[in-house]
Amino acid sequence: MKLILVSHGPLSSAILESAEMIVGKIKGAVALSLTPNMSPSELQQKIEAEIKKIPDDEQIVVALDLLGGTPANVTTRILAAYPRINVLTGMNLPMAIEFANQ
């Protein structure tokens, strides 16, 4: 199983970095950030690029910072094309640590 953290700004990177400080390198985890100068379609391209790197037989968890925000809306648009995606909102540090311990 792979983990893609997606947030407004650097939150996803900070959560991943903090989790790895506690448990060590988290294999299969990546952080993506929506920056102020990035369009929703650019974020979608980044998410899809990460998904395409993952073998078809692996499940993917996309953890989002906020339900209803741009990262969540973009991820919702691609769900039909990638049925192996599981989406969680309200990502946090304990969630990333729990993923690492699975």
Helices and strands as residue ranges (DSSP letters): E 2-8, H 11-23, E 29-34, H 40-52, E 60-64, H 70-78, G 79-81, E 85-89, H 93-100
